[in-house]
Amino acid sequence: MSRPDHHRTLARLAARGAHLRIDTAEICCLAAMHLQAEAGGSMLFGEEALADLFEATLAAVIPSDNPRKRATHAIERLRAQGLVVRIDAAGMVKAGEYALSTLAQAVVGRFLHNEALTRASLDGLLGSVIRGLSEVLVAAQEAAGGGDTEAWRDRVRGPLEVVVSELLSGVERRQLGLDESQRAIRAEITRLLEADWLDALGGIEGLLDETADTLTELKGLLLQHATRAHGLLDEVRVLAQEHGRIETLVAVRRTGEQLDRLLAWGRSRHAAWSEYHRAVHRFLRDVVRLDPDRQLSNRLRQAIGEWPKHRYTLRVAQAPRLTVLPPPSRVVAQPAVRRVRQEYTPVDAAPPAAPPVDLAGLVDLALADGADRLSAVLARVLPQVPPEARYGMVGRVAALVAHRSRRTVGARWIAVPEVALEVTDWTLWEEDA
Amino acid sequence: MSSLDPPFADLAAVIAEDAFPRLDQALRSGRHVDRRSPADYQFLEDAAVFLEPHYRRYGADLVQTSDGYFYLRPVGERLPARRLTPAEMLVGQTLALYHLEPATLETGTVSLGQLLERLRDLLGNEVLVTALNHRRKATAAQHLAERKARADVVRALRRLAALGFVDLLENDQIGLRDALMRFVEPVRTAPDLSEALQALVRRGDVALPDEGELDDDEVDEDEDEA
């Protein structure tokens, strides 16, 4: 399935609001159905029998005043979630027959059966994989001889996709079971140490060695069977390639990837357990045996708690870092950026119009009248200038003012309404004689 | 070469190994090498017979402990040394305490949150703030003090990681290394701490505050300013 299909499937699930809610009592009811079916040989339960079973189970696990009513509600909830299904074709009027759905069987299986990987189960499953692959190879050789498309689909690709793949999935499921049991062993080792310390040594060493042996055996078996399985798959792949069977090639590749996943799992779990094994043995040797009364921890705790009474510190080497010179770099002459020189063609522009007024005279007049700021001079002079020429005149007026008087440049910007702009204002005073 | 032959014929063969420059530099900068770096540990174990006299000429002992780690101990003037800061010491000792507990065996890690909580349990909040950074006064604002203490602990952890005592992992997890047992050394042998400390000072493993050697406060200041 391609990735966009995944997205669509997930979106559909989310839109449907798919969910499962099962509490402990309901799981017990499902388990009771499973156990009774195993004991009685029939998977089917009449309506009355189902209600009785649920009532008895609920009364046993969570006593309450009205177990019958709770049983009816539990059956309704489990039916609504597709965990208990009505399997007869009768209508609503007639009493029906019920059974566990495949989903409910998986749920019960998760709680009742410990599907851990053992030497026997791995050997059996991988042996079946090899047998299945051998049959697939024979079928591929026959299909290659006859050139029959249906034979490739039904006897080669089909068994690869269904039988072999299902068997390998069975191994993967049991791997998860083994992972879980290893986590439980680790937790048990910690619990034993916390409870008994020195007395726990014998039990812990036994658990460690037993698990290590199991993992070593499984790793060896996986390697042995996977090598044989890869050999068979390679032969199928060559035949499929020669006859252009693309879909069979895809199935071969997927099965090969599944095998590789199994091998990688075996290696990683073996390595992880080896590391844990080493850490626990170190702990037993360096901590538990040497400190049977746990005095070391107590003394260290005390030393920390008494800070700053004992202010000792560890010394560590601290050599200055070696100076590493940068590698010599070759100087590359950078060519100057150039462009073809082009003749400059001046744009026709109207020459600035000569001031129609005597600007210097107006400035002198404004200064003589006591204007003490540039903004004041501009306010006196600019109204005498035609509006379209005022903007251009500001600079000239400033130049004339600067030439005629001393000034202090202020930080203040001040608006000159005649030309709709702001200037930095100057404070002006007369030149000393 | 058969498997019974020594791995290296002489010091020249050791120095010619690809791993040597990196490990030499790491040891000289104070790093501890333990079995969690199996290739490096094996190299040092194989080469120790040649490296011990080699480093002695530089005024340092190449120490291999029974806890399974190597480090370089400066004993003369030629190889400079530094003392761990009080923050590094307290964090290292507390992590060593975790290393001695069976609860950490399962994962070999503790979280930063657990470490801070244990430090507070052992020292109390006020002492902890002063202990982690002696230039810092305990502040009245609780949340501020906690934030600063956390920053000081993280800084100490980074330096302990550079020295090979811990690994800094994702999600604020701290991987405990065997070299943490160095923090246990002063309390290992004698119930009388002072007596054990004197022996360790003579050996060059431990320094006391009145000695002239400077701790890493300068680095602290730089980092604080940054």
Chai-1 contact restraints between the chains, C-beta under 6 A:
chainA,res_idxA,chainB,res_idxB,connection_type,confidence,min_distance_angstrom,max_distance_angstrom,comment,restraint_id
A,R186,B,E106,contact,1.0,0.0,6.0,A-B,restraint_1
A,T190,B,P102,contact,1.0,0.0,6.0,A-B,restraint_2
A,T190,B,L105,contact,1.0,0.0,6.0,A-B,restraint_3
A,T190,B,E106,contact,1.0,0.0,6.0,A-B,restraint_4
A,L193,B,P102,contact,1.0,0.0,6.0,A-B,restraint_5
A,E194,B,P102,contact,1.0,0.0,6.0,A-B,restraint_6
A,V280,B,L105,contact,1.0,0.0,6.0,A-B,restraint_7
A,F283,B,L105,contact,1.0,0.0,6.0,A-B,restraint_8
A,D286,B,D67,contact,1.0,0.0,6.0,A-B,restraint_9
A,V287,B,L100,contact,1.0,0.0,6.0,A-B,restraint_10
A,S297,B,L100,contact,1.0,0.0,6.0,A-B,restraint_11
A,R299,B,V187,contact,1.0,0.0,6.0,A-B,restraint_12
A,L300,B,L97,contact,1.0,0.0,6.0,A-B,restraint_13
A,L300,B,V184,contact,1.0,0.0,6.0,A-B,restraint_14
A,L300,B,V187,contact,1.0,0.0,6.0,A-B,restraint_15
A,A303,B,V187,contact,1.0,0.0,6.0,A-B,restraint_16
A,I304,B,Q93,contact,1.0,0.0,6.0,A-B,restraint_17
A,I304,B,L122,contact,1.0,0.0,6.0,A-B,restraint_18
A,G305,B,L122,contact,1.0,0.0,6.0,A-B,restraint_19
A,W307,B,A131,contact,1.0,0.0,6.0,A-B,restraint_20
A,H310,B,L193,contact,1.0,0.0,6.0,A-B,restraint_21
A,R311,B,P209,contact,1.0,0.0,6.0,A-B,restraint_22
A,Y312,B,L197,contact,1.0,0.0,6.0,A-B,restraint_23
A,Y312,B,V206,contact,1.0,0.0,6.0,A-B,restraint_24
A,Y312,B,L208,contact,1.0,0.0,6.0,A-B,restraint_25
A,T313,B,R83,contact,1.0,0.0,6.0,A-B,restraint_26
A,T313,B,L84,contact,1.0,0.0,6.0,A-B,restraint_27
A,T313,B,M89,contact,1.0,0.0,6.0,A-B,restraint_28
A,T313,B,A207,contact,1.0,0.0,6.0,A-B,restraint_29
A,L314,B,L84,contact,1.0,0.0,6.0,A-B,restraint_30
A,R315,B,A81,contact,1.0,0.0,6.0,A-B,restraint_31
A,R315,B,R83,contact,1.0,0.0,6.0,A-B,restraint_32
A,R315,B,A207,contact,1.0,0.0,6.0,A-B,restraint_33
A,V316,B,G30,contact,1.0,0.0,6.0,A-B,restraint_34
A,V316,B,L163,contact,1.0,0.0,6.0,A-B,restraint_35
A,A317,B,R28,contact,1.0,0.0,6.0,A-B,restraint_36
A,A317,B,G30,contact,1.0,0.0,6.0,A-B,restraint_37
A,A317,B,L72,contact,1.0,0.0,6.0,A-B,restraint_38
A,A317,B,P74,contact,1.0,0.0,6.0,A-B,restraint_39
A,A317,B,L79,contact,1.0,0.0,6.0,A-B,restraint_40
A,A317,B,A81,contact,1.0,0.0,6.0,A-B,restraint_41
A,Q318,B,G30,contact,1.0,0.0,6.0,A-B,restraint_42
A,Q318,B,P80,contact,1.0,0.0,6.0,A-B,restraint_43
A,Q318,B,A81,contact,1.0,0.0,6.0,A-B,restraint_44
A,Q318,B,R82,contact,1.0,0.0,6.0,A-B,restraint_45
A,A319,B,R28,contact,1.0,0.0,6.0,A-B,restraint_46
A,A319,B,L79,contact,1.0,0.0,6.0,A-B,restraint_47
